[in-house]
Amino acid sequence: MLKSNYNISERINEDYHNGYYIYTVGSFNTYDQANAKKKSLKRDGIIDAFVVVFKNQKRLNKLSDL
């Protein structure tokens, strides 16, 4: 449903974190690449899109945890 509603071609992953379901799209090597995708998603109507960081397949709470 998300893919068709927002024309997303990438795989959408579902994660449960701190009591919320979070959907992630894509894997990026730099913050700038991830931020560009976030801006694209916001233009397509996903106004609460944001960048999250994963390390060893675990979501980090903040960049300083790298």
CHARMM-style PDB file with segment names, atoms N, HN, CA, C and O in Angstrom:
ATOM      1  N   MET     1       0.810  -1.189   0.000  1.00  0.00      PROA
ATOM      2  CA  MET     1       0.000   0.000   0.000  1.00  0.00      PROA
ATOM      3  C   MET     1       0.860   1.262   0.000  1.00  0.00      PROA
ATOM      4  O   MET     1       0.608   2.173  -0.788  1.00  0.00      PROA
ATOM      5  N   LEU     2       1.867   1.332   0.865  1.00  0.00      PROA
ATOM      6  HN  LEU     2       2.072   0.592   1.505  1.00  0.00      PROA
ATOM      7  CA  LEU     2       2.751   2.501   0.869  1.00  0.00      PROA
ATOM      8  C   LEU     2       3.450   2.674  -0.465  1.00  0.00      PROA
ATOM      9  O   LEU     2       3.559   3.787  -0.980  1.00  0.00      PROA
ATOM     10  N   LYS     3       3.928   1.555  -1.027  1.00  0.00      PROA
ATOM     11  HN  LYS     3       3.839   0.651  -0.609  1.00  0.00      PROA
ATOM     12  CA  LYS     3       4.645   1.621  -2.301  1.00  0.00      PROA
ATOM     13  C   LYS     3       3.782   2.243  -3.394  1.00  0.00      PROA
ATOM     14  O   LYS     3       4.239   3.125  -4.121  1.00  0.00      PROA
ATOM     15  N   SER     4       2.563   1.796  -3.508  1.00  0.00      PROA
ATOM     16  HN  SER     4       2.192   1.080  -2.917  1.00  0.00      PROA
ATOM     17  CA  SER     4       1.706   2.312  -4.584  1.00  0.00      PROA
ATOM     18  C   SER     4       1.183   3.714  -4.268  1.00  0.00      PROA
ATOM     19  O   SER     4       1.056   4.537  -5.175  1.00  0.00      PROA
ATOM     20  N   ASN     5       0.882   3.995  -3.018  1.00  0.00      PROA
ATOM     21  HN  ASN     5       0.985   3.327  -2.282  1.00  0.00      PROA
ATOM     22  CA  ASN     5       0.359   5.311  -2.657  1.00  0.00      PROA
ATOM     23  C   ASN     5       1.383   6.421  -2.863  1.00  0.00      PROA
ATOM     24  O   ASN     5       1.027   7.550  -3.204  1.00  0.00      PROA
ATOM     25  N   TYR     6       2.656   6.094  -2.653  1.00  0.00      PROA
ATOM     26  HN  TYR     6       2.945   5.178  -2.377  1.00  0.00      PROA
ATOM     27  CA  TYR     6       3.698   7.117  -2.725  1.00  0.00      PROA
ATOM     28  C   TYR     6       4.726   6.844  -3.813  1.00  0.00      PROA
ATOM     29  O   TYR     6       5.784   7.473  -3.837  1.00  0.00      PROA
ATOM     30  N   ASN     7       4.426   5.913  -4.714  1.00  0.00      PROA
ATOM     31  HN  ASN     7       3.567   5.402  -4.694  1.00  0.00      PROA
ATOM     32  CA  ASN     7       5.288   5.617  -5.858  1.00  0.00      PROA
ATOM     33  C   ASN     7       6.733   5.317  -5.425  1.00  0.00      PROA
ATOM     34  O   ASN     7       7.680   5.886  -5.969  1.00  0.00      PROA
ATOM     35  N   ILE     8       6.887   4.433  -4.457  1.00  0.00      PROA
ATOM     36  HN  ILE     8       6.117   3.971  -4.015  1.00  0.00      PROA
ATOM     37  CA  ILE     8       8.205   4.050  -3.945  1.00  0.00      PROA
ATOM     38  C   ILE     8       8.632   2.756  -4.628  1.00  0.00      PROA
ATOM     39  O   ILE     8       7.921   1.753  -4.583  1.00  0.00      PROA
ATOM     40  N   SER     9       9.797   2.791  -5.257  1.00  0.00      PROA
ATOM     41  HN  SER     9      10.375   3.607  -5.293  1.00  0.00      PROA
ATOM     42  CA  SER     9      10.265   1.601  -5.974  1.00  0.00      PROA
ATOM     43  C   SER     9      11.146   0.708  -5.089  1.00  0.00      PROA
ATOM     44  O   SER     9      11.258  -0.491  -5.343  1.00  0.00      PROA
ATOM     45  N   GLU    10      11.767   1.282  -4.059  1.00  0.00      PROA
ATOM     46  HN  GLU    10      11.675   2.256  -3.853  1.00  0.00      PROA
ATOM     47  CA  GLU    10      12.644   0.505  -3.184  1.00  0.00      PROA
ATOM     48  C   GLU    10      11.839  -0.358  -2.214  1.00  0.00      PROA
ATOM     49  O   GLU    10      10.651  -0.133  -1.985  1.00  0.00      PROA
ATOM     50  N   ARG    11      12.525  -1.347  -1.657  1.00  0.00      PROA
ATOM     51  HN  ARG    11      13.490  -1.530  -1.843  1.00  0.00      PROA
ATOM     52  CA  ARG    11      11.920  -2.196  -0.628  1.00  0.00      PROA
ATOM     53  C   ARG    11      11.646  -1.351   0.614  1.00  0.00      PROA
ATOM     54  O   ARG    11      12.466  -0.515   0.995  1.00  0.00      PROA
ATOM     55  N   ILE    12      10.498  -1.570   1.239  1.00  0.00      PROA
ATOM     56  HN  ILE    12       9.833  -2.249   0.930  1.00  0.00      PROA
ATOM     57  CA  ILE    12      10.139  -0.881   2.472  1.00  0.00      PROA
ATOM     58  C   ILE    12      10.268  -1.872   3.618  1.00  0.00      PROA
ATOM     59  O   ILE    12       9.661  -2.943   3.598  1.00  0.00      PROA
ATOM     60  N   ASN    13      11.068  -1.505   4.623  1.00  0.00      PROA
ATOM     61  HN  ASN    13      11.562  -0.635   4.639  1.00  0.00      PROA
ATOM     62  CA  ASN    13      11.262  -2.349   5.810  1.00  0.00      PROA
ATOM     63  C   ASN    13      10.475  -1.772   6.974  1.00  0.00      PROA
ATOM     64  O   ASN    13      10.366  -0.554   7.120  1.00  0.00      PROA
ATOM     65  N   GLU    14       9.922  -2.659   7.805  1.00  0.00      PROA
ATOM     66  HN  GLU    14      10.010  -3.648   7.686  1.00  0.00      PROA
ATOM     67  CA  GLU    14       9.184  -2.235   8.983  1.00  0.00      PROA
ATOM     68  C   GLU    14      10.011  -2.546  10.227  1.00  0.00      PROA
ATOM     69  O   GLU    14      10.555  -3.642  10.363  1.00  0.00      PROA
ATOM     70  N   ASP    15      10.100  -1.572  11.131  1.00  0.00      PROA
ATOM     71  HN  ASP    15       9.658  -0.682  11.020  1.00  0.00      PROA
ATOM     72  CA  ASP    15      10.859  -1.717  12.368  1.00  0.00      PROA
ATOM     73  C   ASP    15       9.998  -1.187  13.510  1.00  0.00      PROA
ATOM     74  O   ASP    15       9.280  -0.201  13.344  1.00  0.00      PROA
ATOM     75  N   TYR    16      10.067  -1.834  14.658  1.00  0.00      PROA
ATOM     76  HN  TYR    16      10.649  -2.636  14.793  1.00  0.00      PROA
ATOM     77  CA  TYR    16       9.349  -1.362  15.839  1.00  0.00      PROA
ATOM     78  C   TYR    16      10.385  -0.802  16.794  1.00  0.00      PROA
ATOM     79  O   TYR    16      11.266  -1.533  17.247  1.00  0.00      PROA
ATOM     80  N   HSD    17      10.293   0.492  17.110  1.00  0.00      PROA
ATOM     81  HN  HSD    17       9.577   1.086  16.742  1.00  0.00      PROA
ATOM     82  CA  HSD    17      11.310   1.143  17.926  1.00  0.00      PROA
ATOM     83  C   HSD    17      10.659   2.114  18.907  1.00  0.00      PROA
ATOM     84  O   HSD    17       9.921   3.013  18.503  1.00  0.00      PROA
ATOM     85  N   ASN    18      10.932   1.932  20.177  1.00  0.00      PROA
ATOM     86  HN  ASN    18      11.531   1.202  20.506  1.00  0.00      PROA
ATOM     87  CA  ASN    18      10.418   2.822  21.233  1.00  0.00      PROA
ATOM     88  C   ASN    18       8.900   3.023  21.148  1.00  0.00      PROA
ATOM     89  O   ASN    18       8.401   4.132  21.339  1.00  0.00      PROA
ATOM     90  N   GLY    19       8.180   1.948  20.863  1.00  0.00      PROA
ATOM     91  HN  GLY    19       8.585   1.047  20.708  1.00  0.00      PROA
ATOM     92  CA  GLY    19       6.728   2.011  20.849  1.00  0.00      PROA
ATOM     93  C   GLY    19       6.109   2.482  19.542  1.00  0.00      PROA
ATOM     94  O   GLY    19       4.896   2.681  19.474  1.00  0.00      PROA
ATOM     95  N   TYR    20       6.920   2.664  18.505  1.00  0.00      PROA
ATOM     96  HN  TYR    20       7.905   2.503  18.561  1.00  0.00      PROA
ATOM     97  CA  TYR    20       6.406   3.143  17.215  1.00  0.00      PROA
ATOM     98  C   TYR    20       6.822   2.210  16.094  1.00  0.00      PROA
ATOM     99  O   TYR    20       7.904   1.623  16.129  1.00  0.00      PROA
ATOM    100  N   TYR    21       5.958   2.076  15.103  1.00  0.00      PROA
ATOM    101  HN  TYR    21       5.079   2.552  15.074  1.00  0.00      PROA
ATOM    102  CA  TYR    21       6.337   1.382  13.878  1.00  0.00      PROA
ATOM    103  C   TYR    21       7.019   2.405  12.981  1.00  0.00      PROA
ATOM    104  O   TYR    21       6.491   3.490  12.735  1.00  0.00      PROA
ATOM    105  N   ILE    22       8.194   2.043  12.501  1.00  0.00      PROA
ATOM    106  HN  ILE    22       8.624   1.163  12.701  1.00  0.00      PROA
ATOM    107  CA  ILE    22       8.970   2.922  11.631  1.00  0.00      PROA
ATOM    108  C   ILE    22       9.231   2.169  10.339  1.00  0.00      PROA
ATOM    109  O   ILE    22       9.630   1.005  10.350  1.00  0.00      PROA
ATOM    110  N   TYR    23       9.000   2.847   9.234  1.00  0.00      PROA
ATOM    111  HN  TYR    23       8.676   3.793   9.225  1.00  0.00      PROA
ATOM    112  CA  TYR    23       9.212   2.255   7.918  1.00  0.00      PROA
ATOM    113  C   TYR    23      10.442   2.896   7.305  1.00  0.00      PROA
ATOM    114  O   TYR    23      10.551   4.121   7.251  1.00  0.00      PROA
ATOM    115  N   THR    24      11.373   2.062   6.842  1.00  0.00      PROA
ATOM    116  HN  THR    24      11.284   1.067   6.886  1.00  0.00      PROA
ATOM    117  CA  THR    24      12.598   2.572   6.255  1.00  0.00      PROA
ATOM    118  C   THR    24      12.670   2.196   4.783  1.00  0.00      PROA
ATOM    119  O   THR    24      12.166   1.159   4.352  1.00  0.00      PROA
ATOM    120  N   VAL    25      13.318   3.081   4.026  1.00  0.00      PROA
ATOM    121  HN  VAL    25      13.727   3.924   4.375  1.00  0.00      PROA
ATOM    122  CA  VAL    25      13.465   2.906   2.586  1.00  0.00      PROA
ATOM    123  C   VAL    25      14.904   3.200   2.224  1.00  0.00      PROA
ATOM    124  O   VAL    25      15.413   4.277   2.534  1.00  0.00      PROA
ATOM    125  N   GLY    26      15.563   2.265   1.578  1.00  0.00      PROA
ATOM    126  HN  GLY    26      15.150   1.390   1.326  1.00  0.00      PROA
ATOM    127  CA  GLY    26      16.897   2.501   1.042  1.00  0.00      PROA
ATOM    128  C   GLY    26      18.032   2.298   2.026  1.00  0.00      PROA
ATOM    129  O   GLY    26      17.841   2.176   3.236  1.00  0.00      PROA
ATOM    130  N   SER    27      19.210   2.268   1.455  1.00  0.00      PROA
ATOM    131  HN  SER    27      19.366   2.367   0.472  1.00  0.00      PROA
ATOM    132  CA  SER    27      20.457   2.164   2.209  1.00  0.00      PROA
ATOM    133  C   SER    27      21.438   3.097   1.525  1.00  0.00      PROA
ATOM    134  O   SER    27      21.645   3.006   0.315  1.00  0.00      PROA
ATOM    135  N   PHE    28      22.040   3.987   2.286  1.00  0.00      PROA
ATOM    136  HN  PHE    28      21.872   4.061   3.269  1.00  0.00      PROA
ATOM    137  CA  PHE    28      22.866   5.034   1.711  1.00  0.00      PROA
ATOM    138  C   PHE    28      24.234   5.073   2.389  1.00  0.00      PROA
ATOM    139  O   PHE    28      24.358   4.772   3.576  1.00  0.00      PROA
ATOM    140  N   ASN    29      25.247   5.443   1.630  1.00  0.00      PROA
ATOM    141  HN  ASN    29      25.146   5.688   0.666  1.00  0.00      PROA
ATOM    142  CA  ASN    29      26.614   5.510   2.165  1.00  0.00      PROA
ATOM    143  C   ASN    29      26.920   6.827   2.843  1.00  0.00      PROA
ATOM    144  O   ASN    29      27.835   6.903   3.662  1.00  0.00      PROA
ATOM    145  N   THR    30      26.166   7.874   2.514  1.00  0.00      PROA
ATOM    146  HN  THR    30      25.423   7.813   1.848  1.00  0.00      PROA
ATOM    147  CA  THR    30      26.435   9.182   3.113  1.00  0.00      PROA
ATOM    148  C   THR    30      25.130   9.801   3.605  1.00  0.00      PROA
ATOM    149  O   THR    30      24.038   9.451   3.156  1.00  0.00      PROA
ATOM    150  N   TYR    31      25.285  10.732   4.542  1.00  0.00      PROA
ATOM    151  HN  TYR    31      26.172  11.016   4.907  1.00  0.00      PROA
ATOM    152  CA  TYR    31      24.127  11.461   5.040  1.00  0.00      PROA
ATOM    153  C   TYR    31      23.487  12.258   3.910  1.00  0.00      PROA
ATOM    154  O   TYR    31      22.261  12.325   3.821  1.00  0.00      PROA
ATOM    155  N   ASP    32      24.298  12.862   3.046  1.00  0.00      PROA
ATOM    156  HN  ASP    32      25.294  12.807   3.119  1.00  0.00      PROA
ATOM    157  CA  ASP    32      23.757  13.673   1.949  1.00  0.00      PROA
ATOM    158  C   ASP    32      22.864  12.854   1.031  1.00  0.00      PROA
ATOM    159  O   ASP    32      21.825  13.343   0.588  1.00  0.00      PROA
ATOM    160  N   GLN    33      23.250  11.611   0.735  1.00  0.00      PROA
ATOM    161  HN  GLN    33      24.094  11.213   1.095  1.00  0.00      PROA
ATOM    162  CA  GLN    33      22.420  10.739  -0.099  1.00  0.00      PROA
ATOM    163  C   GLN    33      21.088  10.435   0.602  1.00  0.00      PROA
ATOM    164  O   GLN    33      20.025  10.493  -0.015  1.00  0.00      PROA
ATOM    165  N   ALA    34      21.162  10.113   1.885  1.00  0.00      PROA
ATOM    166  HN  ALA    34      22.026  10.066   2.386  1.00  0.00      PROA
ATOM    167  CA  ALA    34      19.948   9.810   2.652  1.00  0.00      PROA
ATOM    168  C   ALA    34      19.060  11.039   2.766  1.00  0.00      PROA
ATOM    169  O   ALA    34      17.837  10.931   2.678  1.00  0.00      PROA
ATOM    170  N   ASN    35      19.659  12.196   2.959  1.00  0.00      PROA
ATOM    171  HN  ASN    35      20.653  12.284   3.030  1.00  0.00      PROA
ATOM    172  CA  ASN    35      18.889  13.426   3.088  1.00  0.00      PROA
ATOM    173  C   ASN    35      18.194  13.781   1.773  1.00  0.00      PROA
ATOM    174  O   ASN    35      17.073  14.290   1.787  1.00  0.00      PROA
ATOM    175  N   ALA    36      18.843  13.521   0.648  1.00  0.00      PROA
ATOM    176  HN  ALA    36      19.754  13.109   0.637  1.00  0.00      PROA
ATOM    177  CA  ALA    36      18.227  13.763  -0.653  1.00  0.00      PROA
ATOM    178  C   ALA    36      16.991  12.879  -0.829  1.00  0.00      PROA
ATOM    179  O   ALA    36      15.973  13.336  -1.349  1.00  0.00      PROA
ATOM    180  N   LYS    37      17.075  11.614  -0.399  1.00  0.00      PROA
ATOM    181  HN  LYS    37      17.902  11.243   0.024  1.00  0.00      PROA
ATOM    182  CA  LYS    37      15.921  10.708  -0.482  1.00  0.00      PROA
ATOM    183  C   LYS    37      14.806  11.205   0.428  1.00  0.00      PROA
ATOM    184  O   LYS    37      13.635  11.177   0.049  1.00  0.00      PROA
ATOM    185  N   LYS    38      15.163  11.656   1.622  1.00  0.00      PROA
ATOM    186  HN  LYS    38      16.114  11.678   1.930  1.00  0.00      PROA
ATOM    187  CA  LYS    38      14.168  12.186   2.556  1.00  0.00      PROA
ATOM    188  C   LYS    38      13.427  13.364   1.928  1.00  0.00      PROA
ATOM    189  O   LYS    38      12.202  13.444   2.015  1.00  0.00      PROA
ATOM    190  N   LYS    39      14.156  14.269   1.302  1.00  0.00      PROA
ATOM    191  HN  LYS    39      15.151  14.204   1.232  1.00  0.00      PROA
ATOM    192  CA  LYS    39      13.526  15.426   0.659  1.00  0.00      PROA
ATOM    193  C   LYS    39      12.592  14.990  -0.470  1.00  0.00      PROA
ATOM    194  O   LYS    39      11.522  15.569  -0.655  1.00  0.00      PROA
ATOM    195  N   SER    40      13.003  13.968  -1.223  1.00  0.00      PROA
ATOM    196  HN  SER    40      13.872  13.497  -1.073  1.00  0.00      PROA
ATOM    197  CA  SER    40      12.175  13.437  -2.297  1.00  0.00      PROA
ATOM    198  C   SER    40      10.877  12.850  -1.740  1.00  0.00      PROA
ATOM    199  O   SER    40       9.800  13.082  -2.289  1.00  0.00      PROA
ATOM    200  N   LEU    41      10.983  12.095  -0.655  1.00  0.00      PROA
ATOM    201  HN  LEU    41      11.858  11.906  -0.209  1.00  0.00      PROA
ATOM    202  CA  LEU    41       9.794  11.507  -0.031  1.00  0.00      PROA
ATOM    203  C   LEU    41       8.852  12.590   0.482  1.00  0.00      PROA
ATOM    204  O   LEU    41       7.633  12.470   0.360  1.00  0.00      PROA
ATOM    205  N   LYS    42       9.422  13.649   1.055  1.00  0.00      PROA
ATOM    206  HN  LYS    42      10.413  13.746   1.154  1.00  0.00      PROA
ATOM    207  CA  LYS    42       8.588  14.748   1.551  1.00  0.00      PROA
ATOM    208  C   LYS    42       7.862  15.438   0.404  1.00  0.00      PROA
ATOM    209  O   LYS    42       6.697  15.811   0.540  1.00  0.00      PROA
ATOM    210  N   ARG    43       8.545  15.608  -0.727  1.00  0.00      PROA
ATOM    211  HN  ARG    43       9.491  15.304  -0.838  1.00  0.00      PROA
ATOM    212  CA  ARG    43       7.886  16.212  -1.899  1.00  0.00      PROA
ATOM    213  C   ARG    43       6.734  15.333  -2.384  1.00  0.00      PROA
ATOM    214  O   ARG    43       5.749  15.837  -2.924  1.00  0.00      PROA
ATOM    215  N   ASP    44       6.861  14.015  -2.189  1.00  0.00      PROA
ATOM    216  HN  ASP    44       7.661  13.606  -1.751  1.00  0.00      PROA
ATOM    217  CA  ASP    44       5.828  13.074  -2.624  1.00  0.00      PROA
ATOM    218  C   ASP    44       4.716  12.893  -1.594  1.00  0.00      PROA
ATOM    219  O   ASP    44       3.806  12.091  -1.803  1.00  0.00      PROA
ATOM    220  N   GLY    45       4.781  13.637  -0.472  1.00  0.00      PROA
ATOM    221  HN  GLY    45       5.520  14.289  -0.302  1.00  0.00      PROA
ATOM    222  CA  GLY    45       3.683  13.620   0.481  1.00  0.00      PROA
ATOM    223  C   GLY    45       3.947  12.942   1.806  1.00  0.00      PROA
ATOM    224  O   GLY    45       3.066  12.926   2.666  1.00  0.00      PROA
ATOM    225  N   ILE    46       5.130  12.379   2.002  1.00  0.00      PROA
ATOM    226  HN  ILE    46       5.846  12.391   1.304  1.00  0.00      PROA
ATOM    227  CA  ILE    46       5.450  11.761   3.291  1.00  0.00      PROA
ATOM    228  C   ILE    46       6.129  12.833   4.143  1.00  0.00      PROA
ATOM    229  O   ILE    46       7.356  12.893   4.223  1.00  0.00      PROA
ATOM    230  N   ILE    47       5.318  13.671   4.775  1.00  0.00      PROA
ATOM    231  HN  ILE    47       4.322  13.622   4.710  1.00  0.00      PROA
ATOM    232  CA  ILE    47       5.826  14.871   5.433  1.00  0.00      PROA
ATOM    233  C   ILE    47       6.637  14.586   6.700  1.00  0.00      PROA
ATOM    234  O   ILE    47       7.401  15.443   7.146  1.00  0.00      PROA
ATOM    235  N   ASP    48       6.483  13.411   7.275  1.00  0.00      PROA
ATOM    236  HN  ASP    48       5.862  12.715   6.913  1.00  0.00      PROA
ATOM    237  CA  ASP    48       7.219  13.098   8.500  1.00  0.00      PROA
ATOM    238  C   ASP    48       8.417  12.189   8.234  1.00  0.00      PROA
ATOM    239  O   ASP    48       8.849  11.460   9.127  1.00  0.00      PROA
ATOM    240  N   ALA    49       8.954  12.224   7.025  1.00  0.00      PROA
ATOM    241  HN  ALA    49       8.604  12.816   6.299  1.00  0.00      PROA
ATOM    242  CA  ALA    49      10.150  11.433   6.699  1.00  0.00      PROA
ATOM    243  C   ALA    49      11.358  12.023   7.411  1.00  0.00      PROA
ATOM    244  O   ALA    49      11.475  13.241   7.549  1.00  0.00      PROA
ATOM    245  N   PHE    50      12.264  11.145   7.867  1.00  0.00      PROA
ATOM    246  HN  PHE    50      12.169  10.156   7.755  1.00  0.00      PROA
ATOM    247  CA  PHE    50      13.500  11.597   8.491  1.00  0.00      PROA
ATOM    248  C   PHE    50      14.574  10.552   8.279  1.00  0.00      PROA
ATOM    249  O   PHE    50      14.289   9.424   7.876  1.00  0.00      PROA
ATOM    250  N   VAL    51      15.812  10.934   8.554  1.00  0.00      PROA
ATOM    251  HN  VAL    51      16.043  11.850   8.881  1.00  0.00      PROA
ATOM    252  CA  VAL    51      16.957  10.051   8.363  1.00  0.00      PROA
ATOM    253  C   VAL    51      17.257   9.332   9.671  1.00  0.00      PROA
ATOM    254  O   VAL    51      17.310   9.958  10.730  1.00  0.00      PROA
ATOM    255  N   VAL    52      17.454   8.014   9.599  1.00  0.00      PROA
ATOM    256  HN  VAL    52      17.412   7.506   8.739  1.00  0.00      PROA
ATOM    257  CA  VAL    52      17.886   7.231  10.759  1.00  0.00      PROA
ATOM    258  C   VAL    52      19.166   6.489  10.393  1.00  0.00      PROA
ATOM    259  O   VAL    52      19.440   6.230   9.221  1.00  0.00      PROA
ATOM    260  N   VAL    53      19.934   6.157  11.408  1.00  0.00      PROA
ATOM    261  HN  VAL    53      19.711   6.368  12.360  1.00  0.00      PROA
ATOM    262  CA  VAL    53      21.216   5.483  11.196  1.00  0.00      PROA
ATOM    263  C   VAL    53      21.142   4.074  11.767  1.00  0.00      PROA
ATOM    264  O   VAL    53      20.658   3.861  12.878  1.00  0.00      PROA
ATOM    265  N   PHE    54      21.630   3.119  10.985  1.00  0.00      PROA
ATOM    266  HN  PHE    54      22.023   3.292  10.082  1.00  0.00      PROA
ATOM    267  CA  PHE    54      21.743   1.738  11.431  1.00  0.00      PROA
ATOM    268  C   PHE    54      23.216   1.341  11.432  1.00  0.00      PROA
ATOM    269  O   PHE    54      23.966   1.719  10.531  1.00  0.00      PROA
ATOM    270  N   LYS    55      23.622   0.593  12.428  1.00  0.00      PROA
ATOM    271  HN  LYS    55      23.013   0.286  13.159  1.00  0.00      PROA
ATOM    272  CA  LYS    55      24.974   0.040  12.495  1.00  0.00      PROA
ATOM    273  C   LYS    55      24.842  -1.424  12.870  1.00  0.00      PROA
ATOM    274  O   LYS    55      24.200  -1.758  13.866  1.00  0.00      PROA
ATOM    275  N   ASN    56      25.449  -2.306  12.072  1.00  0.00      PROA
ATOM    276  HN  ASN    56      25.971  -2.035  11.263  1.00  0.00      PROA
ATOM    277  CA  ASN    56      25.340  -3.748  12.302  1.00  0.00      PROA
ATOM    278  C   ASN    56      23.876  -4.178  12.399  1.00  0.00      PROA
ATOM    279  O   ASN    56      23.515  -4.993  13.249  1.00  0.00      PROA
ATOM    280  N   GLN    57      23.044  -3.624  11.525  1.00  0.00      PROA
ATOM    281  HN  GLN    57      23.338  -2.962  10.835  1.00  0.00      PROA
ATOM    282  CA  GLN    57      21.622  -3.936  11.419  1.00  0.00      PROA
ATOM    283  C   GLN    57      20.808  -3.554  12.649  1.00  0.00      PROA
ATOM    284  O   GLN    57      19.707  -4.068  12.846  1.00  0.00      PROA
ATOM    285  N   LYS    58      21.339  -2.655  13.480  1.00  0.00      PROA
ATOM    286  HN  LYS    58      22.233  -2.237  13.321  1.00  0.00      PROA
ATOM    287  CA  LYS    58      20.603  -2.147  14.642  1.00  0.00      PROA
ATOM    288  C   LYS    58      20.462  -0.646  14.507  1.00  0.00      PROA
ATOM    289  O   LYS    58      21.413   0.047  14.145  1.00  0.00      PROA
ATOM    290  N   ARG    59      19.275  -0.147  14.799  1.00  0.00      PROA
ATOM    291  HN  ARG    59      18.502  -0.709  15.093  1.00  0.00      PROA
ATOM    292  CA  ARG    59      19.015   1.276  14.714  1.00  0.00      PROA
ATOM    293  C   ARG    59      19.693   1.995  15.868  1.00  0.00      PROA
ATOM    294  O   ARG    59      19.566   1.590  17.024  1.00  0.00      PROA
ATOM    295  N   LEU    60      20.411   3.064  15.549  1.00  0.00      PROA
ATOM    296  HN  LEU    60      20.513   3.393  14.611  1.00  0.00      PROA
ATOM    297  CA  LEU    60      21.056   3.878  16.576  1.00  0.00      PROA
ATOM    298  C   LEU    60      20.131   5.027  16.967  1.00  0.00      PROA
ATOM    299  O   LEU    60      19.365   5.526  16.143  1.00  0.00      PROA
ATOM    300  N   ASN    61      20.210   5.437  18.223  1.00  0.00      PROA
ATOM    301  HN  ASN    61      20.833   5.032  18.893  1.00  0.00      PROA
ATOM    302  CA  ASN    61      19.383   6.541  18.685  1.00  0.00      PROA
ATOM    303  C   ASN    61      19.921   7.888  18.243  1.00  0.00      PROA
ATOM    304  O   ASN    61      19.155   8.840  18.092  1.00  0.00      PROA
ATOM    305  N   LYS    62      21.237   7.986  18.032  1.00  0.00      PROA
ATOM    306  HN  LYS    62      21.859   7.212  18.155  1.00  0.00      PROA
ATOM    307  CA  LYS    62      21.828   9.243  17.607  1.00  0.00      PROA
ATOM    308  C   LYS    62      23.132   8.989  16.878  1.00  0.00      PROA
ATOM    309  O   LYS    62      23.743   7.933  17.039  1.00  0.00      PROA
ATOM    310  N   LEU    63      23.555   9.941  16.088  1.00  0.00      PROA
ATOM    311  HN  LEU    63      23.059  10.799  15.958  1.00  0.00      PROA
ATOM    312  CA  LEU    63      24.762   9.777  15.283  1.00  0.00      PROA
ATOM    313  C   LEU    63      26.005   9.573  16.142  1.00  0.00      PROA
ATOM    314  O   LEU    63      26.949   8.913  15.708  1.00  0.00      PROA
ATOM    315  N   SER    64      26.021  10.121  17.338  1.00  0.00      PROA
ATOM    316  HN  SER    64      25.254  10.657  17.691  1.00  0.00      PROA
ATOM    317  CA  SER    64      27.207   9.973  18.184  1.00  0.00      PROA
ATOM    318  C   SER    64      27.424   8.522  18.643  1.00  0.00      PROA
ATOM    319  O   SER    64      28.487   8.198  19.172  1.00  0.00      PROA
ATOM    320  N   ASP    65      26.433   7.653  18.445  1.00  0.00      PROA
ATOM    321  HN  ASP    65      25.570   7.916  18.014  1.00  0.00      PROA
ATOM    322  CA  ASP    65      26.586   6.231  18.787  1.00  0.00      PROA
ATOM    323  C   ASP    65      27.414   5.470  17.764  1.00  0.00      PROA
ATOM    324  O   ASP    65      27.741   4.301  17.969  1.00  0.00      PROA
ATOM    325  N   LEU    66      27.760   6.143  16.644  1.00  0.00      PROA
ATOM    326  HN  LEU    66      27.494   7.093  16.478  1.00  0.00      PROA
ATOM    327  CA  LEU    66      28.582   5.482  15.623  1.00  0.00      PROA
ATOM    328  C   LEU    66      29.903   5.152  16.235  1.00  0.00      PROA
ATOM    329  OT1 LEU    66      30.770   4.588  15.568  1.00  0.00      PROA
TER     330      LEU     66
END
